[in-house]
Amino acid sequence: MSDNTLVYALNQIVTAPGSIGIGTIKDEGKIRFITAGAGPANVVRVRARINNQNTWTTLLDLTGNTNQVVDIFTFDQVEVICLVFDAANGIDFKIVASSFDGAQLYISTPDGDLGNISGLTFISSDNSIDISADPLTNTIDFIALGGGGGAVPFVVPFLIADWGVGTGTYDILSLESVHNKGTDATIQVFEDVLGIFEEVETIIEVNGTGDITIKVSQSPDLRFNGKLIIS
């Protein structure tokens, strides 16, 4: 299909500061890094080195939610470090990365001619993984799909202390800018009952921009530990 071979890849949930791991680079020229669900103060550092060298070179600092490409052609190892942990939902965020070389992209078809096609997208059978190729920019992107009908749900765990105070209610809010499921999402609420999650009914409100609020009574106090699943 292509002479661009994905070698370095990362799909990691980050819950605290620290090293996310060291990876080996072969013939790649660039790596695309995507952070999703990160707060504005979050900082992830990408650094690299040559084999058998002690010195690391800082290549890029990713701040907040971002999608950036870093050039790693002259290095052998890459390390990703969460310097400042700040998740938009207060719990975690995800970082996804994939590598690609800088060579011309070639795609074979039965007749060997792409005509005027400027890009191709390959989606897994369950719609959870999207691999897109763009011969104009010589890049391949490998990402887990978010909203818009993607198969990967957005999960918001919460504790009793996380409920905010509304007007006669306690509220849990999930912004559309964080869950990325649009205004027509499927919403499920589960209560943690001794480690077993049971689906429960609450008041659910969705505003015009897709922000979701679940509500329970203040008197009596019906707050509970649980999770909100948005898909």
Summary of the structure (lengths in Angstrom):
residues: 231
radius of gyration: 21.3
end to end distance: 32.5
largest distance: 70.5
contacts: 654
relative contact order: 0.16
helix: 3%
strand: 49%
